[in-house]
Amino acid sequence: MNEHLLQSQISRRSLLAGAAALAVAAPLSAFKSRITKASISAITDEIGKTQAEAIEFAHQYGLSWIELRNLPESGKEFAKMTEPELKLAATQLAAEKLKVSFLNTSMMKFNWPGLVPGATVRDADQKRWDRRKDDLANALLAANILGTDKVRVFTGTRVANPETTYKLIVQTMEEFIPMAEKAKVHLLIENEYSQNIGNSAESKDILGLLPSPTIGLNWDPGNAQELKETPFPDGYALVPKNRILNIQFKASNILEGKFKMDWKVVLEALEKDNYQYRIGLETHGDAAKRMENAHASMDEMTHIVGRLN
């Protein structure tokens, strides 16, 4: 074999070996955090006194996503708006290059008839119960127009023994599932301390009874804290990770105070569990300091996300 040919073969083997090494190393070197600034969202009526101010806030922090609940100027729920109103809102958001990650509704957040056998139910609550499917139909229409596939639902005013309500909650959600499936929308039960599904154990219970992928969880660890739950690691260990389709955090969970959580550790756990959806700021707290806290919360969350490996 002449020297030129031998050198050529050695060079080729070296090239192939180098390529193989790069191929092995590539997944490690190319890995990037799944949770980035693009994962963060915020509810518009808590980041601005008007929708325009809320949009400005979103742009200030480079957000691609926002959550909707009420129009800041009027307090009217997006889920109860007319079709022309919804189309106008959708057009405005599209022009601002903002997408809707989640539609927060007050749907089913009242005292359901039948939750407490023999108990008197107010006429207003009875009427809300009777029109529940109409309200859902409007919320699904709103979701479709606004371009989101996730809508929040609640589970009735909390009773002394919430486990006694599970049967009615399941029956009610099973009524809703065909409508949501037709609209291609997920219904996310929020764990809310005033409701019958308020903590992680209850969330696990109800999701186990509702295996349909149309039903998911809006995990709000701050709400669970109100029921004396340590949301992480205790609460998080209970909830089915593949059913969490949205997460909300409050200013009190991320700023200094007794309810502060270590969000870096939480986000690292979510990455490990392949969480791929949004994390939305629901500022809450003192109304006089709400905007100040909204900015501080967003500053802190974007800082934490930037520190993820």
C-alpha positions in Angstrom: 0.0 0.0 0.0 1.5 3.3 -1.0 2.1 6.1 1.5 -0.5 8.4 0.0 -3.3 5.8 0.2 -2.4 4.9 3.8 -2.5 8.5 4.9 -5.8 8.9 3.2 -7.3 6.0 5.0 -6.0 7.2 8.4 -7.4 10.6 7.7 -10.8 9.1 6.8 -10.8 6.9 10.0 -9.9 10.0 12.1 -12.7 12.0 10.5 -15.3 9.2 11.1 -14.1 8.8 14.7 -14.4 12.5 15.3 -17.9 12.6 13.8 -18.9 9.7 16.0 -17.6 11.4 19.1 -19.5 14.6 18.2 -22.7 12.6 17.7 -22.3 11.1 21.1 -21.5 14.4 22.7 -24.1 16.4 20.8 -27.2 15.6 22.9 -25.3 16.8 26.0 -23.8 19.9 24.6 -27.0 20.8 22.7 -29.3 20.3 25.7 -31.1 23.4 26.7 -33.5 24.1 29.5 -37.1 23.3 28.5 -38.3 26.1 30.9 -37.2 29.5 29.5 -38.6 33.0 29.4 -40.8 31.7 26.7 -42.5 29.5 29.3 -43.7 32.5 31.4 -47.2 34.0 31.1 -49.3 36.5 33.1 -52.9 37.3 33.7 -53.7 40.6 32.0 -56.1 42.1 34.6 -53.3 41.9 37.3 -50.5 43.4 35.2 -52.3 46.5 34.0 -55.3 48.8 34.7 -56.2 48.5 31.0 -55.6 45.8 28.4 -53.2 48.2 26.7 -51.2 48.6 29.9 -51.1 44.8 30.3 -49.9 44.4 26.7 -47.2 47.0 27.4 -46.2 45.0 30.5 -45.9 41.8 28.5 -43.7 43.5 25.9 -41.5 45.0 28.6 -40.6 41.5 29.8 -40.5 40.0 26.4 -43.4 37.7 27.0 -44.9 35.7 24.1 -47.9 34.4 26.2 -50.6 36.0 28.3 -53.5 34.6 30.3 -57.0 36.1 30.1 -59.6 36.4 32.8 -61.3 39.8 32.9 -61.0 42.8 30.8 -59.1 45.2 33.1 -61.1 48.3 32.2 -64.6 46.8 32.8 -64.0 43.6 34.8 -66.1 41.7 32.3 -65.0 38.0 31.9 -63.7 37.1 28.5 -65.6 33.8 28.9 -68.8 35.8 28.9 -68.1 38.1 26.1 -70.0 38.2 22.8 -68.5 36.9 19.6 -67.7 40.4 18.2 -66.1 41.4 21.5 -64.0 38.2 21.4 -62.9 38.7 17.8 -61.9 42.3 18.5 -59.7 41.1 21.5 -58.2 38.3 19.4 -57.3 40.7 16.6 -55.7 43.1 19.1 -53.6 40.4 20.7 -52.5 39.0 17.3 -51.4 42.4 16.2 -49.3 42.6 19.3 -47.9 39.1 18.7 -49.2 37.7 21.9 -50.7 34.3 22.3 -53.2 33.2 24.9 -51.9 30.3 27.1 -55.0 29.9 29.3 -58.5 31.2 29.7 -59.4 31.7 33.4 -63.1 31.5 34.0 -65.3 31.6 37.2 -67.2 28.7 35.8 -68.7 26.4 38.6 -67.2 28.6 41.4 -70.3 28.7 43.5 -72.4 26.5 45.9 -73.6 23.6 43.8 -77.1 22.2 44.5 -76.6 18.7 45.9 -73.1 19.3 47.4 -74.7 19.3 50.9 -77.9 17.1 50.9 -80.8 19.1 52.2 -79.0 22.4 52.3 -80.7 25.5 51.0 -79.2 26.9 47.8 -79.5 30.5 46.8 -81.6 31.3 43.7 -78.5 32.8 42.1 -76.5 29.6 42.6 -79.4 27.5 41.3 -79.6 29.6 38.2 -75.8 29.3 37.6 -76.1 25.5 38.0 -79.0 25.3 35.6 -77.1 27.3 32.9 -73.8 25.5 33.4 -73.8 24.0 29.9 -74.6 27.3 28.3 -71.8 29.0 30.2 -69.4 26.2 29.2 -70.5 26.6 25.5 -69.7 30.3 25.7 -66.3 29.7 27.4 -65.4 27.1 24.7 -66.4 29.6 21.9 -64.2 32.2 23.6 -61.3 29.8 23.8 -61.6 28.9 20.2 -61.7 32.6 19.1 -58.9 33.6 21.3 -56.7 30.7 20.2 -56.3 28.7 23.4 -57.0 25.1 24.1 -57.1 25.4 27.9 -60.1 26.7 30.1 -60.3 26.8 33.9 -63.1 25.3 35.8 -63.9 25.0 39.5 -65.4 22.4 41.8 -68.0 24.0 43.9 -67.9 25.9 47.3 -65.8 23.8 49.7 -67.7 21.7 52.3 -66.5 20.2 55.6 -65.7 16.9 54.0 -64.7 17.5 50.3 -64.4 13.8 49.5 -68.2 13.6 49.8 -68.5 15.8 46.7 -66.3 13.7 44.4 -69.2 11.8 42.9 -71.0 14.9 41.8 -67.9 16.6 40.6 -67.1 13.5 38.4 -70.7 13.4 37.1 -70.6 17.1 36.2 -67.2 17.0 34.5 -68.3 13.9 32.5 -71.3 16.0 31.3 -68.8 18.6 30.1 -66.2 16.3 28.4 -68.1 15.7 25.1 -68.6 19.5 24.6 -64.9 20.2 25.4 -63.7 17.4 23.1 -65.8 18.7 20.2 -64.2 22.2 20.7 -60.8 20.6 21.1 -60.3 22.3 24.5 -58.9 20.9 27.8 -60.8 21.7 31.0 -58.3 22.4 33.8 -59.5 22.0 37.3 -57.8 24.5 39.5 -56.9 23.5 43.1 -58.5 26.4 44.9 -58.7 26.6 48.7 -62.4 27.8 48.6 -63.3 24.9 46.4 -63.7 21.2 47.0 -60.5 20.4 45.1 -58.1 22.6 47.0 -54.9 20.7 47.6 -52.6 18.2 45.9 -54.1 15.1 47.5 -57.6 16.2 46.4 -56.3 16.9 42.9 -54.8 13.5 42.7 -58.1 11.9 43.9 -60.3 13.7 41.3 -57.9 13.2 38.4 -57.8 9.5 39.2 -61.6 9.4 38.9 -61.5 11.4 35.7 -58.9 9.7 33.5 -60.0 11.5 30.3 -57.1 13.5 28.8 -59.6 16.3 28.2 -59.5 17.0 32.0 -56.2 18.4 33.4 -55.0 20.4 36.3 -54.2 24.1 36.7 -51.7 23.7 39.6 -51.6 26.7 41.9 -49.2 25.9 44.8 -50.1 29.2 46.5 -53.7 28.0 46.9 -52.6 24.8 48.5 -50.5 26.7 51.0 -53.8 28.3 52.2 -54.9 24.8 53.2 -51.6 24.3 55.2 -50.0 22.2 52.5 -46.3 22.4 51.8 -46.6 22.6 48.0 -43.1 21.4 47.3 -41.9 18.7 47.6 -44.8 17.2 49.5 -47.7 18.5 47.4 -45.9 18.2 44.1 -45.0 14.6 44.8 -48.8 13.7 44.9 -50.1 15.4 41.7 -49.9 13.4 38.4 -47.2 15.3 36.5 -48.7 14.4 33.1 -52.0 16.1 34.0 -50.5 19.5 34.9 -51.3 21.6 31.8 -50.8 25.0 33.4 -49.2 26.5 36.5 -49.9 29.8 38.3 -47.7 31.5 40.8 -48.5 34.5 43.1 -46.4 37.3 44.3 -46.5 35.9 47.8 -44.9 32.6 46.5 -41.9 34.3 44.9 -41.2 37.5 46.9 -39.9 37.6 50.4 -42.5 36.5 53.1 -43.8 33.5 54.9 -45.3 31.9 51.7 -42.2 32.2 49.6 -41.2 29.1 47.7 -37.9 28.0 46.2 -39.0 28.3 42.6 -35.6 27.3 41.2 -36.0 23.9 42.8 -39.6 23.6 41.6 -38.7 24.5 38.0 -35.8 22.1 38.0 -38.2 19.3 39.1 -40.7 20.4 36.4 -37.9 20.2 33.8 -37.0 16.7 35.0 -40.7 15.7 34.6 -40.8 17.2 31.1 -43.2 20.0 31.9 -43.9 21.7 28.5 -46.6 24.3 29.2 -46.8 27.8 30.7 -46.2 29.3 34.1 -48.5 32.3 34.7 -48.3 35.2 37.1 -51.5 35.7 39.1 -50.2 38.6 41.2 -52.9 38.9 43.9 -52.2 40.5 47.2 -52.6 44.1 48.3 -54.4 46.0 45.5 -52.4 49.2 46.2 -49.1 47.4 45.6 -50.3 45.0 42.9 -48.5 46.6 40.0 -45.3 47.0 42.1 -45.5 43.4 43.1 -46.3 42.3 39.5 -43.0 43.9 38.3 -41.0 42.5 41.2 -42.5 39.0 40.7 -41.8 39.0 37.0 -38.2 40.3 37.6 -37.6 37.5 40.0 -39.2 34.7 37.9 -37.2 35.7 34.8 -34.1 35.9 36.9 -34.7 32.4 38.3 -35.5 31.0 34.8 -32.3 32.5 33.5 -30.3 30.6 36.2 -31.6 27.2 35.2 -29.0 24.8 33.8 
